[in-house]
Amino acid sequence: MKKLFFFLIITFLFTACGEDCYNAPQPIAFKFVNASGENLITNGTLTNYSVKEENQKTIQLTKTDENLLILENVGAYNGTKNYTFTSNVRNFTFTIQSSEFKGGCDGYQINKLTFTGVGIDVKDENGYYKIIFQ
């Protein structure tokens, strides 16, 4: 019985040492402003909005206290996917190009975002994308 118990303890230790880890892609945040720099969510102009993946799956959005929108669970794939932003103010499309993370853990990283749309300008700010509706 002691040998069996000792064997189980050793087996548990060897299987528990190799921790699984996963690096999720960095979150993507959008700040929507007008040409004067006013936040369109704060001033009540942008009220209805959604993001859909190319297969029409709706992407979960989280509004922060600073009235930024965070896209949840995007970029966890190899390749490029197309997305559509739809709102009461303006619609535009964007693509996210992602690849596998080449580090100590499994995961994905977002390599490139490309925006297309009439009447928008995008600036890569520190930690978020400022989308200027003109």
N, C-alpha and C positions, 0 to 999 in steps of 0.2 A: 504494500500500500504506500509506503514511504517513497519507493522508486516511482510509482505512478504519479504521486503528488509532485515530486521533484521534477519529473518529466513535463508535467503540465505547466509548472511555474516557468521553467526554462523556455518552453514553447511560447508561452504568453510574452515573455520578455523579448524574444527575438522577433515576434510579429508586431509588437507594440513599438519597437524602436524605429521602424521605417515609417515616419509620419507621412500621410498623404497631405499634399498641399496643392492649392489651386490659386492662381492669380487671375482674378476677374479683370476685364478691361477697365480702364479708367472711365469714370462717368463723363457724360457729355452734358453740358449745361448751356442753355440759350438765354440771352437777355434781349428782349425786344424793345427797341426804342424808335422814336420818330426822328426826323432830320434835326430837331432841336435838342436831341439827347434825352427827352422825357421817356421814362419807362412806361410802355403802353399797357402793362397789366396794372401798375400802380394808379395810373390816371383813369382807368376804366374803359379805355378804348378797345383793348384786346380782351374779349370776354369768353369767346368760344374758340377752342383750338383742340387739335388732335394730330397724332402722327401715326401713319400706317406704313408697315413694311410692304415690300413689293408683292407679297402673297396676300395682302389685305389684312394681315394680322395687326390689331391695334397695339401700339407700344404704350406702356404705362408711363405717365408723366407725373412728376412730383414738383409742386410749386414750393419754393423756399420762402423764408421770411423776407428775403431781399427781392422777391418777385422774379426769380429766375426759374426756368423750367428745366428739370433734370430728366433726361431720357433714361429710363430704367432698362437694364438687361439688353443692351445693344453691343455688338462687336464681338460676341463670343462665337466666332466662326472663322474659317479660312476663306478668303475671297472678298468679293464686293457685293453689297446689297444696296438696293435703291429704296428710298423712303420718301413719303409725301407728307408735308406739313400743310394742314388745312385750318383756316381760321376765318373769323368774320371780317378781318382786315385784308389779308393777303394770303395766297397759297404759294408754295415753292417746293422744289424737290432737292434732295441731297443724297449723296452716296457715302457709304462708310466702307473703307477698305481695311480689313483686319488680317492678322496672321497669327500663327502659333507663337507663344512666348518662348524664347530660347534662353531659359534660365534654369535655376535649380528646381523649379516647380512647373507643373503643367499649367497651361492657361493660354490666354489670347491677349493681343495688344492691338489697339487701333492705330493704324499707320497714317491714314489720310481721310479727311472729310472734304467733299467737293459740293458746293452749293450752286444751284441754278434757279433762276427765277427773274421775272421782270420786276423792276422797281425795288430791288433789295441790294444792300451792300453788307458785307460780312467782315468783321474785324476779329481776329484772334486775340482776345484779351487775356489777362492773367487768370487762367482757370475756367474761362467760359468764352462762348462765342457771342459777340454783340451783333445782333441782326438789326440793321437799320432799314426801316420801311420808309420809302421816299414818296 
